[in-house]
Amino acid sequence: MTRHRIIEVVIPKGINIQNARTFAESNTRWIEKNYSRLKTHQDKFLLFGDEIQIVQTKIDNIKEHTFNFENPSVLKITSPSKSKVSVNKLYEWYVTRYSKIYLPRRLQEIAATHNFYVNRITVRNQATKWGSCSSKKNINLNYKLIKLPGRLIDYIIIHELCHLKEMNHSQKYWREVEKILPNYKSLEKELKYYRL
């Protein structure tokens, strides 16, 4: 699926075009189902699960981009007039920076409430995981978590904190999660609607 929401079929070298077309046509129902699911969150500017509008203003005589919320749903970006940085890149830069402030603080709050000890918290871009936990009690969180609703952010944090007790996904581990979040299964299901 392209950024303009056009379904694009990439045909490997040596594959007959007619076979590829037949494959795509025979999987139309699956494509439509997954397209409608993906388009719900694709190409949107999200913060805490809510779509935000971005308004960019370019001004002479400034050297740096500034970010201010006019209200909870409008992020105002003021940029140098000669800046060629795209709004998409500025948004990603903002959420990366903000996530490095918010996510460790939120993790520490939840850890303190439930008596977990964390050695180190790192926020970074992870291609395939929302979070991870090491045997050294270090927790990594994906900066993209900041785009999810608060309840899902908390779920991922609790998921990783429980790995401090059980470094696996055994029944014992899930019982630890359930003690804190009895509704964790519905949150896990909801999380599948968001892509990394």
Secondary structure as a PSIPRED ss2 file (coil, helix, strand):
# PSIPRED VFORMAT (PSIPRED V4.0)

   1 M C   1.000  0.000  0.000
   2 T C   1.000  0.000  0.000
   3 R C   1.000  0.000  0.000
   4 H C   1.000  0.000  0.000
   5 R C   1.000  0.000  0.000
   6 I C   1.000  0.000  0.000
   7 I C   1.000  0.000  0.000
   8 E C   1.000  0.000  0.000
   9 V C   1.000  0.000  0.000
  10 V C   1.000  0.000  0.000
  11 I C   1.000  0.000  0.000
  12 P C   1.000  0.000  0.000
  13 K C   1.000  0.000  0.000
  14 G C   1.000  0.000  0.000
  15 I C   1.000  0.000  0.000
  16 N C   1.000  0.000  0.000
  17 I H   0.000  1.000  0.000
  18 Q H   0.000  1.000  0.000
  19 N H   0.000  1.000  0.000
  20 A H   0.000  1.000  0.000
  21 R H   0.000  1.000  0.000
  22 T H   0.000  1.000  0.000
  23 F H   0.000  1.000  0.000
  24 A H   0.000  1.000  0.000
  25 E H   0.000  1.000  0.000
  26 S H   0.000  1.000  0.000
  27 N C   1.000  0.000  0.000
  28 T H   0.000  1.000  0.000
  29 R H   0.000  1.000  0.000
  30 W H   0.000  1.000  0.000
  31 I H   0.000  1.000  0.000
  32 E H   0.000  1.000  0.000
  33 K H   0.000  1.000  0.000
  34 N H   0.000  1.000  0.000
  35 Y H   0.000  1.000  0.000
  36 S H   0.000  1.000  0.000
  37 R H   0.000  1.000  0.000
  38 L H   0.000  1.000  0.000
  39 K H   0.000  1.000  0.000
  40 T C   1.000  0.000  0.000
  41 H C   1.000  0.000  0.000
  42 Q C   1.000  0.000  0.000
  43 D C   1.000  0.000  0.000
  44 K C   1.000  0.000  0.000
  45 F C   1.000  0.000  0.000
  46 L E   0.000  0.000  1.000
  47 L E   0.000  0.000  1.000
  48 F C   1.000  0.000  0.000
  49 G C   1.000  0.000  0.000
  50 D E   0.000  0.000  1.000
  51 E E   0.000  0.000  1.000
  52 I C   1.000  0.000  0.000
  53 Q E   0.000  0.000  1.000
  54 I E   0.000  0.000  1.000
  55 V E   0.000  0.000  1.000
  56 Q E   0.000  0.000  1.000
  57 T E   0.000  0.000  1.000
  58 K E   0.000  0.000  1.000
  59 I E   0.000  0.000  1.000
  60 D C   1.000  0.000  0.000
  61 N C   1.000  0.000  0.000
  62 I C   1.000  0.000  0.000
  63 K C   1.000  0.000  0.000
  64 E C   1.000  0.000  0.000
  65 H C   1.000  0.000  0.000
  66 T E   0.000  0.000  1.000
  67 F E   0.000  0.000  1.000
  68 N E   0.000  0.000  1.000
  69 F E   0.000  0.000  1.000
  70 E E   0.000  0.000  1.000
  71 N E   0.000  0.000  1.000
  72 P C   1.000  0.000  0.000
  73 S C   1.000  0.000  0.000
  74 V E   0.000  0.000  1.000
  75 L E   0.000  0.000  1.000
  76 K E   0.000  0.000  1.000
  77 I E   0.000  0.000  1.000
  78 T E   0.000  0.000  1.000
  79 S E   0.000  0.000  1.000
  80 P E   0.000  0.000  1.000
  81 S C   1.000  0.000  0.000
  82 K C   1.000  0.000  0.000
  83 S C   1.000  0.000  0.000
  84 K C   1.000  0.000  0.000
  85 V C   1.000  0.000  0.000
  86 S C   1.000  0.000  0.000
  87 V H   0.000  1.000  0.000
  88 N H   0.000  1.000  0.000
  89 K H   0.000  1.000  0.000
  90 L H   0.000  1.000  0.000
  91 Y H   0.000  1.000  0.000
  92 E H   0.000  1.000  0.000
  93 W H   0.000  1.000  0.000
  94 Y H   0.000  1.000  0.000
  95 V H   0.000  1.000  0.000
  96 T H   0.000  1.000  0.000
  97 R H   0.000  1.000  0.000
  98 Y H   0.000  1.000  0.000
  99 S H   0.000  1.000  0.000
 100 K H   0.000  1.000  0.000
 101 I H   0.000  1.000  0.000
 102 Y H   0.000  1.000  0.000
 103 L H   0.000  1.000  0.000
 104 P H   0.000  1.000  0.000
 105 R H   0.000  1.000  0.000
 106 R H   0.000  1.000  0.000
 107 L H   0.000  1.000  0.000
 108 Q H   0.000  1.000  0.000
 109 E H   0.000  1.000  0.000
 110 I H   0.000  1.000  0.000
 111 A H   0.000  1.000  0.000
 112 A H   0.000  1.000  0.000
 113 T H   0.000  1.000  0.000
 114 H C   1.000  0.000  0.000
 115 N C   1.000  0.000  0.000
 116 F C   1.000  0.000  0.000
 117 Y C   1.000  0.000  0.000
 118 V C   1.000  0.000  0.000
 119 N C   1.000  0.000  0.000
 120 R E   0.000  0.000  1.000
 121 I E   0.000  0.000  1.000
 122 T E   0.000  0.000  1.000
 123 V E   0.000  0.000  1.000
 124 R E   0.000  0.000  1.000
 125 N C   1.000  0.000  0.000
 126 Q C   1.000  0.000  0.000
 127 A C   1.000  0.000  0.000
 128 T C   1.000  0.000  0.000
 129 K C   1.000  0.000  0.000
 130 W C   1.000  0.000  0.000
 131 G E   0.000  0.000  1.000
 132 S E   0.000  0.000  1.000
 133 C E   0.000  0.000  1.000
 134 S C   1.000  0.000  0.000
 135 S C   1.000  0.000  0.000
 136 K C   1.000  0.000  0.000
 137 K C   1.000  0.000  0.000
 138 N E   0.000  0.000  1.000
 139 I E   0.000  0.000  1.000
 140 N E   0.000  0.000  1.000
 141 L E   0.000  0.000  1.000
 142 N E   0.000  0.000  1.000
 143 Y H   0.000  1.000  0.000
 144 K H   0.000  1.000  0.000
 145 L H   0.000  1.000  0.000
 146 I H   0.000  1.000  0.000
 147 K H   0.000  1.000  0.000
 148 L C   1.000  0.000  0.000
 149 P C   1.000  0.000  0.000
 150 G H   0.000  1.000  0.000
 151 R H   0.000  1.000  0.000
 152 L H   0.000  1.000  0.000
 153 I H   0.000  1.000  0.000
 154 D H   0.000  1.000  0.000
 155 Y H   0.000  1.000  0.000
 156 I H   0.000  1.000  0.000
 157 I H   0.000  1.000  0.000
 158 I H   0.000  1.000  0.000
 159 H H   0.000  1.000  0.000
 160 E H   0.000  1.000  0.000
 161 L H   0.000  1.000  0.000
 162 C H   0.000  1.000  0.000
 163 H C   1.000  0.000  0.000
 164 L C   1.000  0.000  0.000
 165 K C   1.000  0.000  0.000
 166 E C   1.000  0.000  0.000
 167 M C   1.000  0.000  0.000
 168 N C   1.000  0.000  0.000
 169 H C   1.000  0.000  0.000
 170 S C   1.000  0.000  0.000
 171 Q H   0.000  1.000  0.000
 172 K H   0.000  1.000  0.000
 173 Y H   0.000  1.000  0.000
 174 W H   0.000  1.000  0.000
 175 R H   0.000  1.000  0.000
 176 E H   0.000  1.000  0.000
 177 V H   0.000  1.000  0.000
 178 E H   0.000  1.000  0.000
 179 K H   0.000  1.000  0.000
 180 I H   0.000  1.000  0.000
 181 L C   1.000  0.000  0.000
 182 P C   1.000  0.000  0.000
 183 N C   1.000  0.000  0.000
 184 Y H   0.000  1.000  0.000
 185 K H   0.000  1.000  0.000
 186 S H   0.000  1.000  0.000
 187 L H   0.000  1.000  0.000
 188 E H   0.000  1.000  0.000
 189 K H   0.000  1.000  0.000
 190 E H   0.000  1.000  0.000
 191 L H   0.000  1.000  0.000
 192 K C   1.000  0.000  0.000
 193 Y C   1.000  0.000  0.000
 194 Y C   1.000  0.000  0.000
 195 R C   1.000  0.000  0.000
 196 L C   1.000  0.000  0.000
